[in-house]
Amino acid sequence: MSRYNLDEEAAATDRELAGIISKLGVLTDEQISELLPERADQSELNRLIEAVNEAADENRKKAILSERLGTASSVVKDFALALI
């Protein structure tokens, strides 16, 4: 396991990116078309938003797993000590 716990930093990044995406989310299709007249640019924006959402989901899952592993290791340790 890594010596560094980056869960808080990952969560902060997720919140920051979610804020940016939420601002983009209030744009209408017409506004996006005005800002990005090229269809390829619009497609790239959609791919970027999907990638950010997937990364945010992965970071959330990793944080939950890390938390649960910490809890589980504590339980296993207590159980092992009780057996000794």
C-alpha positions as CSV (number, residue, x, y, z in Angstrom):
1,M,0.0,0.0,0.0
2,S,1.2,3.5,-0.8
3,R,2.8,5.6,1.9
4,Y,0.8,8.6,0.7
5,N,-2.9,9.0,1.1
6,L,-4.2,11.2,-1.7
7,D,-7.9,10.6,-1.0
8,E,-8.5,14.2,0.2
9,E,-6.7,15.7,-2.8
10,A,-8.7,13.4,-5.1
11,A,-11.9,14.4,-3.5
12,A,-11.0,18.1,-3.8
13,T,-10.2,17.7,-7.5
14,D,-13.5,15.9,-8.0
15,R,-15.4,18.7,-6.4
16,E,-13.5,21.3,-8.4
17,L,-14.1,19.5,-11.7
18,A,-17.7,18.8,-10.8
19,G,-18.2,22.6,-10.3
20,I,-16.7,23.3,-13.7
21,I,-18.8,20.6,-15.3
22,S,-22.0,21.8,-13.6
23,K,-21.4,25.3,-15.1
24,L,-21.0,23.7,-18.5
25,G,-24.1,21.6,-17.8
26,V,-26.3,24.7,-17.7
27,L,-25.4,25.7,-21.3
28,T,-28.0,25.0,-23.9
29,D,-27.2,23.1,-27.0
30,E,-27.4,26.4,-28.9
31,Q,-24.9,28.1,-26.6
32,I,-22.5,25.2,-26.9
33,S,-22.9,25.4,-30.7
34,E,-22.1,29.1,-30.5
35,L,-19.0,28.6,-28.3
36,L,-17.8,25.5,-30.3
37,P,-19.1,25.9,-33.8
38,E,-17.1,22.9,-35.1
39,R,-18.8,19.5,-34.6
40,A,-15.4,17.9,-33.8
41,D,-14.9,20.4,-30.9
42,Q,-18.3,19.6,-29.5
43,S,-17.5,15.9,-29.7
44,E,-14.2,16.5,-28.0
45,L,-16.0,18.4,-25.2
46,N,-18.4,15.5,-24.7
47,R,-15.6,13.0,-24.6
48,L,-13.8,15.2,-22.0
49,I,-16.9,15.5,-19.8
50,E,-17.3,11.7,-20.0
51,A,-13.7,11.1,-19.0
52,V,-13.9,13.5,-16.1
53,N,-17.1,11.9,-14.9
54,E,-15.5,8.4,-15.2
55,A,-12.4,9.6,-13.3
56,A,-14.5,11.2,-10.6
57,D,-16.5,7.9,-10.2
58,E,-13.2,5.9,-10.0
59,N,-11.8,8.2,-7.4
60,R,-14.9,7.9,-5.3
61,K,-14.8,4.1,-5.6
62,K,-11.1,4.1,-4.6
63,A,-11.7,6.3,-1.6
64,I,-14.6,4.1,-0.4
65,L,-12.5,1.0,-0.9
66,S,-9.5,2.5,0.9
67,E,-11.8,3.5,3.8
68,R,-13.4,0.0,4.0
69,L,-10.0,-1.7,3.8
70,G,-8.8,0.4,6.7
71,T,-11.8,-0.6,8.7
72,A,-11.5,-4.3,7.7
73,S,-7.8,-4.4,8.6
74,S,-8.6,-3.0,12.1
75,V,-11.2,-5.7,12.6
76,V,-8.8,-8.4,11.4
77,K,-6.1,-7.1,13.7
78,D,-8.5,-7.1,16.7
79,F,-9.7,-10.6,15.8
80,A,-6.1,-11.9,15.6
81,L,-5.2,-10.3,18.9
82,A,-8.2,-11.9,20.5
83,L,-7.0,-15.3,19.3
84,I,-3.5,-14.9,20.8
